[in-house]
Amino acid sequence: MRQNHSQTGSGDGANASTSRRDVLRASAALGAVTLSGVGLGSNGAAALPNRSTIDDGTVGYQYFHRRWTEIEADLERVAELGVDAIWIPQPAVSKLSWETQTYQDQDGFYEGEESAYGRERDPHPPLGYQPIDLRDFDSAHGTEDELASLIETAHDHDVDVIVDVVLNHMANPNGPDGRVDYPQFDLGEHFHDYGTLWDDCELEGEQAQYECDLLGLPSLDVEHPEVREAHEAYLEKIADLGADGLRIDAAAHVWPYYFEEYVNQWADDLDLWRVGEIWEEADVDRLLEFADTGMTVFDFPLYRAIVETFEGGSFAELSQETARGVVHEDPDVAVTFVQNHDTVGPAVEPNEEEGRAVELAEAFVLAYAGMPMLYRGGAEARPELEDDGLQDLVWISNHLAHGDVIDREVTEDVYVFERERNLLAAINKGESAAEHTVETSWRNRTLVDHAGHGDDVEVDRDGMATLEVPAESWVMYAPCPSKGAKNPPEHAESSNADERTCRPGKR
């Protein structure tokens, strides 16, 4: 099993707060580049695409259910949270509109269906996932010019933009105003016609997975040259607007070779980072198969372990020994998350705000390996953007969550792990405070809790430290020179955190 990240000791982390604008572009750049200890070439084989990877300290935020102009107007708050990138919806015109969603007192086109967050919190279904013309970016979210303005303003705030793309399918032909037409495709020529997966699919095995319709959405035939041309033009249009990355919807239902030989090569040429949605919560190898085509992947197996752990399970499910996630096998391709527009986090109930279980889980992913992607239900106020505690955790992720993950203590209710010589994190989901004495990589140092929940702790000459973790809370310890911490002995190795000043207010 691969250790999580090997960027320990890099001095670059100290500059993370000045500009992270190039993080995603650097990850996708061509050539003999290395990020997080992983070369971006695929074993030197020129025929394979570069491997899109993740840089330590990168944090994303999913911003859905708002028009482009509304997202743009909120970018100052997004930037103040400290995230490096936002993920926004698919931009091409689709069959649904704000008026055909189920939301609050409004009944939508799909009668009887509502968001997993409840109809009072999130509109359903999210707009954009049933495109009808990949060439037309004047959609319910706004005009193409408004999207370009959003992206430009995001860049002005040092925030990258990841755009959702749909390559697997087009809209179901039954629309609110009658039958839907596809101006650039012919239903008889450009689509498969084998029935619907898990319903009347005529195929079996892999062919069924990749060529039968998903949820009644017509499956595009990616072997057809005109479909490929349309997809390439679609990505070019997104890149021309200034986008930095792609989130590939329903990637699990497209033949992997299509990504390896076409999509990821186009993305490389267009300087676009990418992450695929392969909704598989148990089979890590299946997700790694897609990662090997040249993309990062959402870590659905880790998500499942997170929900189980924070809904009454044991922290053993998240430990290095159990190793359930993509992040445990290859952290450089793992995009981690607690919830998204499709999946609710631990202990979330419809029409109610997220509780402490989600906050504890967010503390975990923001301190752990991989790239955290944040999402909260509630389409309008978004109070999380002004949450000081979450802002602290994002800062910690940006500046301190670097290096290999080392488990220091794992119990049912407490998980203590170190990001080697950079961060000592402890999370307690129990109802009582917990005290643990653990080994660390430091010697004779004072560690400061950058989350502000615990007192300073002293690491002795043997590297042992005693932590007290409040009930249902977390502590995030690292050296802080501005507190007059003891100097390390001459033989001790330095760390990223040793070279950094404390965050203002954490002295």
C-alpha positions in Angstrom: 0.0 0.0 0.0 1.3 3.4 -1.0 2.0 6.0 1.8 -0.1 9.1 1.5 1.9 11.9 -0.3 5.6 12.3 -0.4 5.9 16.1 -0.5 7.4 16.2 3.1 10.0 18.9 3.6 9.0 21.1 0.6 9.5 24.7 1.3 6.9 25.8 -1.3 4.0 25.5 1.2 4.9 28.8 2.8 3.8 30.6 -0.3 0.4 28.9 -0.5 -1.4 31.9 0.8 -0.1 34.3 -1.8 -1.3 32.7 -5.0 -2.7 29.3 -5.7 -4.1 30.3 -9.1 -1.8 27.9 -11.0 -2.4 24.7 -8.9 -4.8 23.0 -11.2 -3.2 24.1 -14.4 0.2 22.9 -13.1 -1.3 19.5 -12.4 -2.4 19.1 -16.0 0.7 20.6 -17.7 2.6 18.6 -20.3 6.2 17.5 -19.9 8.4 16.0 -17.3 6.7 17.6 -14.3 6.4 16.1 -10.8 3.8 17.0 -8.2 3.4 15.3 -4.9 6.1 12.9 -5.8 4.3 11.5 -8.8 5.5 12.1 -12.4 2.8 13.2 -14.8 4.0 11.0 -17.7 2.5 7.6 -18.0 5.6 5.4 -17.7 7.1 7.4 -20.5 4.7 6.1 -23.1 4.0 9.0 -25.5 0.7 7.5 -26.6 -0.8 7.8 -23.2 -2.1 11.1 -21.7 -0.5 12.8 -18.8 -1.8 11.8 -15.5 -3.8 14.5 -13.9 -2.9 14.6 -10.2 -3.5 16.6 -7.0 -1.2 19.0 -5.3 -1.0 19.0 -1.5 -3.0 21.7 0.2 -5.6 22.1 -2.6 -9.2 22.6 -1.5 -12.3 22.9 -3.7 -15.8 24.1 -3.1 -18.9 23.0 -5.0 -21.1 26.0 -5.8 -24.4 24.8 -7.3 -28.1 25.9 -7.6 -27.3 29.6 -8.4 -27.1 31.7 -11.6 -23.7 32.6 -12.9 -24.2 36.3 -11.9 -25.1 35.2 -8.3 -22.0 33.0 -8.0 -19.8 35.8 -9.4 -21.3 38.2 -6.9 -20.3 35.8 -4.0 -16.7 35.1 -5.1 -15.3 37.5 -2.5 -16.7 35.3 0.3 -15.5 32.2 -1.5 -12.0 33.6 -1.7 -12.1 34.6 1.9 -12.9 31.0 2.9 -9.5 30.1 1.4 -10.5 27.5 -1.2 -8.4 27.2 -4.4 -11.2 26.2 -6.8 -14.9 26.2 -7.3 -16.9 23.5 -9.1 -19.8 24.9 -11.0 -22.6 23.2 -13.0 -22.6 22.0 -16.6 -23.0 25.1 -18.8 -24.7 24.0 -22.0 -28.4 24.5 -22.4 -30.5 21.7 -21.0 -34.2 20.7 -21.0 -35.0 21.8 -17.4 -35.3 25.3 -16.0 -35.6 26.9 -12.5 -39.4 26.7 -13.0 -39.3 22.9 -13.6 -37.4 22.0 -10.4 -39.0 20.8 -7.2 -38.0 23.4 -4.6 -39.8 24.7 -1.5 -43.5 25.3 -2.5 -42.9 24.6 -6.2 -43.6 21.1 -7.7 -41.2 20.2 -10.5 -41.3 18.3 -13.7 -40.4 15.0 -11.9 -43.4 14.8 -9.6 -42.8 13.0 -6.4 -39.0 13.4 -6.5 -37.0 15.8 -4.4 -33.4 16.5 -3.3 -31.8 14.2 -0.7 -31.4 17.4 1.3 -35.1 18.0 1.2 -37.2 20.3 -1.0 -36.8 23.2 1.5 -33.0 23.2 1.1 -31.9 22.2 -2.5 -33.7 22.3 -5.8 -34.2 19.0 -7.6 -32.9 17.9 -10.0 -29.8 20.0 -10.4 -29.8 21.9 -13.7 -27.4 21.0 -16.5 -27.3 17.2 -16.3 -29.8 16.8 -19.2 -28.1 18.8 -22.0 -29.8 19.2 -25.4 -27.1 21.2 -27.3 -23.4 21.1 -26.3 -22.7 24.1 -28.5 -25.2 26.5 -26.8 -24.0 28.0 -23.5 -26.9 30.4 -23.1 -28.6 28.3 -20.4 -30.8 28.6 -17.3 -27.7 29.5 -15.4 -27.1 32.5 -17.6 -25.5 33.6 -20.8 -22.1 32.5 -22.2 -20.8 36.0 -21.6 -21.9 35.9 -17.9 -20.1 32.6 -17.5 -17.0 34.1 -19.0 -17.3 37.0 -16.6 -17.7 34.6 -13.6 -14.5 32.8 -14.6 -12.6 36.0 -15.1 -13.7 37.3 -11.7 -12.8 34.0 -10.0 -9.3 34.3 -11.5 -9.1 37.9 -10.1 -9.7 36.3 -6.7 -7.1 33.5 -7.3 -9.8 30.9 -7.5 -9.8 28.3 -10.3 -13.0 27.1 -12.0 -13.9 23.5 -12.5 -16.7 23.1 -15.0 -19.1 20.1 -15.0 -19.3 18.3 -18.3 -21.6 15.6 -19.5 -20.2 13.2 -22.1 -22.1 10.1 -21.5 -25.6 11.1 -22.5 -28.1 13.8 -23.6 -31.5 14.7 -22.1 -34.3 12.3 -21.8 -36.5 13.1 -24.9 -39.6 13.7 -22.8 -39.6 17.3 -21.7 -41.9 19.8 -20.0 -42.9 21.3 -23.3 -43.2 18.0 -25.2 -40.5 16.0 -27.1 -36.9 17.3 -26.9 -34.8 17.6 -30.0 -31.0 17.4 -30.2 -29.9 20.0 -32.8 -26.4 18.4 -33.2 -27.3 14.7 -32.9 -29.6 12.2 -34.6 -31.3 9.8 -32.2 -31.0 6.9 -34.7 -27.4 7.5 -35.6 -25.4 9.0 -32.7 -26.9 7.0 -29.8 -26.9 3.4 -28.5 -30.3 1.7 -28.5 -29.9 -1.2 -26.1 -32.4 -0.2 -23.4 -31.9 1.2 -19.9 -29.4 -0.1 -17.4 -30.9 -2.1 -14.5 -34.2 -2.2 -16.4 -34.6 -3.5 -20.0 -30.9 -3.5 -21.0 -30.3 -6.0 -23.8 -26.5 -6.3 -23.0 -24.5 -7.9 -20.2 -21.3 -7.1 -18.3 -19.1 -4.2 -19.3 -21.0 -3.6 -22.5 -24.2 -3.0 -20.5 -22.4 -0.6 -18.2 -21.1 1.5 -21.0 -23.7 1.3 -23.8 -27.1 1.0 -22.1 -28.9 4.2 -21.1 -28.4 5.5 -17.6 -31.7 6.4 -15.9 -33.4 6.7 -19.2 -30.9 9.2 -20.6 -29.9 8.4 -24.2 -26.4 7.1 -24.2 -24.1 8.6 -26.8 -22.1 6.3 -29.1 -18.5 7.5 -28.5 -17.2 5.4 -31.3 -19.1 7.6 -33.8 -16.6 10.2 -35.2 -19.2 13.0 -35.1 -19.8 12.4 -31.4 -16.1 12.6 -30.8 -15.9 15.9 -32.8 -18.8 17.3 -30.8 -17.1 16.4 -27.5 -13.8 17.9 -28.6 -15.5 21.1 -29.6 -17.4 21.1 -26.3 -14.2 21.0 -24.3 -12.5 23.5 -26.5 -15.4 26.0 -25.9 -15.1 25.5 -22.1 -11.3 26.0 -22.3 -11.7 29.1 -24.5 -13.9 30.7 -21.8 -10.9 30.3 -19.4 -12.0 27.3 -17.3 -9.2 25.5 -15.5 -10.6 22.0 -15.0 -13.4 19.5 -15.7 -15.6 17.4 -13.5 -16.8 14.6 -15.7 -20.3 13.5 -14.9 -21.2 9.8 -15.1 -17.7 8.8 -16.2 -18.3 5.3 -14.9 -20.7 4.8 -17.9 -18.2 5.7 -20.6 -15.7 3.2 -22.0 -12.3 3.9 -20.2 -10.4 3.8 -23.5 -12.4 6.9 -24.6 -10.8 8.9 -21.8 -7.3 7.4 -22.3 -7.2 7.9 -26.1 -9.4 10.9 -26.5 -10.9 13.0 -23.7 -7.8 13.2 -21.5 -5.5 13.9 -24.4 -7.8 16.8 -25.5 -7.8 18.0 -21.9 -4.0 17.9 -21.8 -3.8 19.9 -25.0 -6.3 22.4 -23.6 -4.5 22.6 -20.2 -7.5 21.3 -18.3 -7.3 19.4 -15.0 -10.0 16.8 -14.6 -11.8 14.6 -12.0 -14.2 11.8 -12.9 -17.4 10.7 -11.2 -17.1 6.9 -10.9 -19.9 6.2 -8.4 -18.5 3.0 -6.9 -18.4 2.7 -3.1 -16.6 -0.6 -2.7 -14.3 -1.5 -5.6 -11.2 0.8 -5.3 -9.6 -0.9 -8.3 -12.4 0.1 -10.5 -11.8 3.8 -9.7 -8.1 3.3 -10.1 -8.7 1.9 -13.6 -10.2 5.3 -14.6 -7.5 7.2 -12.8 -5.0 5.3 -14.9 -6.5 6.8 -18.0 -5.3 10.2 -16.9 -7.7 11.8 -14.4 -8.3 12.1 -10.7 -11.5 10.5 -9.2 -13.9 11.2 -6.5 -13.2 8.9 -3.6 -16.6 7.2 -3.2 -15.3 4.3 -1.1 -13.9 6.8 1.4 -17.2 8.7 1.4 -19.0 5.5 2.4 -16.5 4.8 5.2 -16.9 8.4 6.4 -20.6 8.1 6.6 -20.4 4.8 8.5 -17.7 6.1 10.9 -19.5 9.3 11.8 -22.9 7.6 12.1 -21.9 5.5 15.1 -19.1 3.4 13.6 -15.4 3.1 14.5 -12.5 5.3 13.3 -10.9 2.0 12.4 -12.9 2.3 9.1 -10.9 5.3 8.2 -7.5 4.1 9.3 -4.5 3.2 7.2 -4.8 -0.4 8.3 -8.3 -0.8 6.9 -7.5 1.3 3.9 -10.9 1.5 2.3 -10.4 4.5 0.1 -8.7 5.5 -3.2 -6.8 7.9 -0.9 -5.1 5.0 0.8 -3.9 3.5 -2.5 -3.0 6.5 -4.5 -3.7 9.9 -2.7 -2.4 11.8 -5.7 -5.6 11.0 -7.6 -8.2 11.1 -4.8 -10.7 13.9 -4.5 -12.3 13.4 -1.1 -15.7 14.6 0.0 -18.2 14.4 2.8 -21.2 15.1 0.7 -22.2 16.6 -2.7 -25.3 17.5 -4.6 -26.3 13.8 -4.9 -25.1 12.4 -1.6 -25.7 13.6 2.0 -23.1 13.5 4.7 -23.4 11.6 8.0 -26.5 12.1 10.1 -28.0 14.6 7.6 -31.8 14.7 7.7 -34.0 16.2 4.9 -34.8 19.9 5.3 -32.4 20.3 8.3 -29.0 22.0 8.3 -25.9 19.8 8.6 -24.9 19.0 12.2 -21.8 18.3 14.1 -21.2 14.9 12.3 -20.6 16.7 9.0 -18.3 19.3 10.7 -16.2 16.5 12.2 -16.1 14.7 8.9 -15.0 17.9 7.2 -12.2 18.3 9.8 -11.0 14.8 8.9 -10.9 15.3 5.1 -9.3 18.8 5.4 -6.5 17.4 7.5 -6.1 14.1 5.5 -4.5 13.3 2.2 -6.2 13.9 -1.1 -8.0 17.0 -2.3 -11.1 17.9 -0.3 -14.2 19.1 -2.2 -16.6 20.9 0.2 -20.3 21.1 -0.2 -23.2 22.2 2.0 -26.9 21.9 1.4 -29.0 25.1 1.3 -29.0 26.9 -2.0 -29.2 30.5 -0.9 -27.5 31.9 2.3 -24.4 29.6 2.4 -23.4 30.6 5.9 -20.4 28.1 5.7 -18.6 30.8 3.6 -18.4 32.9 6.8 -17.8 30.1 9.2 -14.6 30.9 11.1 -14.1 27.3 12.1 -14.3 26.1 8.6 -12.0 28.9 7.4 -9.4 27.8 10.0 -9.6 24.2 8.7 -9.2 25.3 5.1 -6.1 27.3 6.1 -4.8 24.3 7.9 -5.4 22.2 4.8 -3.7 24.7 2.6 -0.6 25.2 4.8 -0.1 22.2 7.0 -1.8 19.2 5.6 1.2 18.0 3.7 3.3 14.8 3.8 2.6 11.2 4.4 -0.2 10.1 6.7 1.0 8.2 9.8 -1.6 6.7 12.1 -0.7 7.6 15.7 -3.8 6.4 17.6 -7.0 4.8 16.4 -9.9 4.0 18.7 -13.7 3.8 18.2 -14.2 7.5 18.9 -10.7 9.1 18.4 -8.4 9.2 15.4 -4.9 10.8 15.8 -2.8 10.9 12.7 0.2 12.9 11.6 1.0 14.5 8.2 4.6 13.7 8.6 6.5 16.5 10.4 3.8 19.0 9.3 0.6 18.4 11.2 -0.7 16.3 14.2 -4.4 16.0 13.8 -6.8 14.5 16.3 -10.6 14.1 15.9 -12.9 13.0 18.7 -16.5 12.1 17.8 -17.2 10.9 21.3 -19.3 12.6 24.0 -16.4 13.0 26.4 -13.0 14.7 26.2 -10.2 12.3 25.4 -6.5 12.3 26.3 -3.9 10.3 24.4 -0.2 10.2 24.5 1.2 9.5 21.1 4.5 9.3 19.2 5.4 12.2 16.8 8.1 13.0 14.4 9.2 16.1 16.4 11.7 16.3 19.3 11.7 18.9 22.1 9.1 21.1 20.3 6.1 23.2 21.4 3.1 22.4 19.2 0.2 24.9 18.8 -3.4 24.0 18.0 -4.2 26.0 14.9 -7.9 25.1 15.3 -7.9 27.0 18.6 -9.5 24.2 20.6 -6.6 23.0 22.7 -3.7 24.3 24.8 -0.1 24.1 23.6 1.6 20.8 24.0 5.2 19.9 24.6 6.9 17.1 22.6 9.6 15.5 24.8 13.1 14.3 23.7 11.6 10.9 22.8 9.0 12.5 20.5 6.1 11.8 22.7 3.2 14.3 23.2 0.0 14.2 25.2 -3.1 15.6 23.6 -6.4 16.4 25.1 -9.2 16.5 22.5 -12.5 18.1 23.5 -15.7 16.1 23.0 -17.1 16.2 19.5 -14.3 18.3 18.3 -10.8 18.4 16.9 -7.3 19.7 17.4 -4.7 20.5 14.7 -1.2 20.8 16.1 1.9 22.1 14.5 5.0 24.0 15.5 4.6 27.8 15.7 7.9 29.7 15.8 6.2 33.0 16.8 5.3 31.5 20.1 8.9 31.1 21.0 8.9 27.4 20.4 12.0 25.5 21.4 14.6 25.2 18.6 15.0 21.7 17.2 18.3 19.9 18.0 20.9 20.2 15.3 20.5 16.6 14.1 16.7 17.0 13.7 15.2 17.3 10.3 13.2 20.5 9.5 9.5 20.4 8.4 7.2 22.6 6.3 5.5 23.8 9.5 8.9 24.7 11.2 9.4 27.3 8.4 6.0 28.9 8.6 4.8 31.6 10.8 1.5 31.1 12.7 -1.7 32.1 11.2 -2.8 35.5 12.6 -4.9 34.9 15.7 -3.3 31.5 16.3 -0.4 32.8 18.4 
